[in-house]
Amino acid sequence: MLPKKDVLLIKHLVLNKSAEAHKILANLHPADIAQILSEIKNGNKKLFFQMMTSSKAAEVLEEFEPHDRLQIIDEMSEAETIKILENMSVDEIIDLFQEMPTAQAESLLRKLPQEDYDELKSLLKMAEDTAGGLMTTDYVYVFSDATVDEAISDVRQFGQKAETIYYIYVVDDKKHLKGVLSLRELIAAPRDKKIEDIMHTNIVSVHVDQDQEEVAKIISRYSLLAVPVVNEANRLLGIVTVDDAMEVIEEENTEDIHRMAGITPEEDIALSKTIWGASKKRVLWLIICLMGDMLSSKVIDGFSHVLESMVAVAFFIPVLMATGGNVGTQSLALAVRSMATEKLTRKNVLSFIVGETLAGLQLGIICGAIVSILAFAWQKNPQLSIAVGLSMGISLVIASLIGILVPVIFRVFNIDPAVASGPFITTIVDISTLAIYFTVSTYLIDVISPNIVSTVKEVLT
Amino acid sequence: MLPKKDVLLIKHLVLNKSAEAHKILANLHPADIAQILSEIKNGNKKLFFQMMTSSKAAEVLEEFEPHDRLQIIDEMSEAETIKILENMSVDEIIDLFQEMPTAQAESLLRKLPQEDYDELKSLLKMAEDTAGGLMTTDYVYVFSDATVDEAISDVRQFGQKAETIYYIYVVDDKKHLKGVLSLRELIAAPRDKKIEDIMHTNIVSVHVDQDQEEVAKIISRYSLLAVPVVNEANRLLGIVTVDDAMEVIEEENTEDIHRMAGITPEEDIALSKTIWGASKKRVLWLIICLMGDMLSSKVIDGFSHVLESMVAVAFFIPVLMATGGNVGTQSLALAVRSMATEKLTRKNVLSFIVGETLAGLQLGIICGAIVSILAFAWQKNPQLSIAVGLSMGISLVIASLIGILVPVIFRVFNIDPAVASGPFITTIVDISTLAIYFTVSTYLIDVISPNIVSTVKEVLT
């Protein structure tokens, strides 16, 4: 992050169209210029872009989210936009076009050079969250029958616009992917060797329709700088680079955390940018859980005679519900994250469940003992404190089990385990906790309630 | 992931010491060999390592978590271990040594070549979760007064063991970092140019003590393949590469999700690998929240006259508590994640809070209306259903506010906002929800309770 005083200074220089501003912008990293721009009023942003070369402007624009790119572009003339687009990488243009009204995208597309037009047209058809939607077509390839010398000169010539020249992809004359070579290996190889004799043939590649999360995981798993994207016929279509993979991982993590909290990810609903849009992604799980918790109400209703005979039973509803919910959410988080990082697999699922049950038992004994002591100190009623402690113990074991079993079952039925949100688990746990508490209480406390009732009657009469 | 049948076949070949196994292992990616090894019984793993070259064995070992590396090494003789260590990159050896008993690490260290010994000794002093703990010293540097030609031959000569040769760091004779150059730029430059004339001097670097999460964010922000690590005097000490940054991001995400669910991250407690260890990281927040929820119990106690006059008031405790907790957790997740991705900053915090409050109001109106209608349909009591609906509305606004304000306040006091776990927020929300519900109920229902009491008296007498 740029220090605040630098941001202010540069803002000042640009907005006053100082001669110095050109030089300063030329030396700043695109990410830093983007940081400054995010603090500039709309309408003034175009000043910055007019002070940069088109290629720098393109790099800066790429730093923004597609939606914000659109806003910036709307400030510029179409001619200015075209110039910047010509310098942007293909995958970034696609992200932008996907955000635009079709007519605007179509009009811009027509003004781009013909070869870009065809390429962009076909890329625009790919789904956004797949390898195809993520890839760029700016990569370096050489033919398998070329020599090292020819390959190096190809890299020099065609590598200018490529996203990376550190991996060189080897293809046949029909562009089937045959091998891969790092630049490091290429420059170390004897100049007259044939590429096919030094290339690696066990290639890690992804299918054009593969989910972007899987693509990012493959790049991370094999510590790659880029991964080639192919179709069914193994034809090379593009590459996905490590920086795009990092963005995907951040995006997917936001989604996981939101899902855990019962927030529907933006991609799952058509989200307007209004305030109502913000509530829309939260209301679904709230209503589902609200309906579920009405069952908890029914449980209390079913046992209202217990409450009528001893109102103090109600005092411990919150602490039991809350602790059960917390343990369920903990188990859920452990299960979901262990699945995402492949630490919980089909092979060890049973020992994972057993481990969680034992953990639930330990937590149940500890929390049960504490709440039991607190209850006795407060209410001086041995039956009630035993009922509260025992219910806590049992319900924490059950809560642990629910927290782990629900995502496991979801996985078996091929539902994303992260959909089993915290609120959903908490609702199920609430119902079971209250059922346990009131059943235990009925057994332990009901035996004394007739006396109380008759005592009350005696007093009143 | 390797298909299951391949895994089984390779397992079979290696365990039976088949001649083919050598060749197959040589052609497999280290990540895939690691996958197979994770399914092999301890004691048999060394067979795999004996069938690989030391450099392949080193790459495979690097795929494992430090703790698992230790287990594998324990199967091997010290001589075998030394051979593998000599082929491992420095940062990975450090991770391993940090996991070992000091005596074992010291004994292995003494058997390594003297130059490695000194280097490892100084690296071992760095804190694990800083740039220093993450960096490798295997990088390529050239002197600023060298020519492009000299630099290329340096890269060829010293680049063999380097983690990356795609960034070349330029230093003076005291190893102060002066500039950086990509391999791409180096090979495109005229052979007789001086390095200092073509290098970039606005360098993104990190301090050796900087937190690993910040380091990863910088690599991601500037789309780097590696970042140089320097000390106060700007002396170049090492580099952190993008694949290590990706691992850090995954680690930190696991931590965030766990913290959200009230699970203390492993690094914060000395964690034994027993079952008790698994509960230990969960019990802290459970007990804190249990104590907090006893305050909820006190709230109910304080209003027990309301329950005594109308037991149905208790029926809606679960649905109000659960929905309030859910909304609070949602706001928390949005706030924490927006801070982590720098979408919520000091500048827009006020409009974020206003937005959350409005969202809470909308959710309150929707959920309040639904629960009010359900309550009336069930209990046919207008006062009660208004009390429930109104309490729901008010408490969801408050819950939204608590969910956003607590992490914001934590941030102001420089506490990691992710420490404000879901359970913690839920506990505060529970107390406020119950206070709101019983206060509203007292006003709306108490007015009719004297009649009920006198009716009961009449019936009983």
Interface residues (C-beta under 8 A of the other chain):
Chain A: N27 L28 H29 A31 E39 R156 G159 I165 Y166 L183 R184 I187 A188 N202 V204 I219 S220 R221 Y222 S223 L225 V242 D243 A245 M246 E247 I249 E250 N253 T254 D256 I257 H258 M260 A261 G262 I263 I275 W276 A278 S279 R282 V283 W285 L286 I287 C289 L290 D293 M294 S296 S297 K298 I300 D301 S304 L307 E308 V311 A312 A314 F315 F316 I317 P318 V319 M321 A322 T323 G325 N326 V327 T329 Q330 L332 A333 L334 V336 R337 T341 K347 G355 L358 A359 Q362 L363 I366 C367 I370 V371 L374 W378 G422 P423 T426 T427 D430 L434 K457 L460 T461
Chain B: N27 L28 H29 A31 E39 R156 G159 I165 Y166 L183 R184 I187 A188 N202 V204 I219 S220 R221 Y222 S223 L225 V242 D243 A245 M246 E247 I249 E250 N253 T254 D256 I257 H258 M260 A261 G262 I263 I275 W276 A278 S279 R282 V283 W285 L286 I287 C289 L290 D293 M294 S296 S297 K298 I300 D301 S304 L307 E308 V311 A312 A314 F315 F316 I317 P318 V319 M321 A322 T323 G325 N326 V327 T329 Q330 L332 A333 L334 V336 R337 T341 K347 G355 L358 A359 Q362 L363 I366 C367 I370 V371 L374 W378 G422 P423 T426 T427 D430 L434 K457 L460 T461
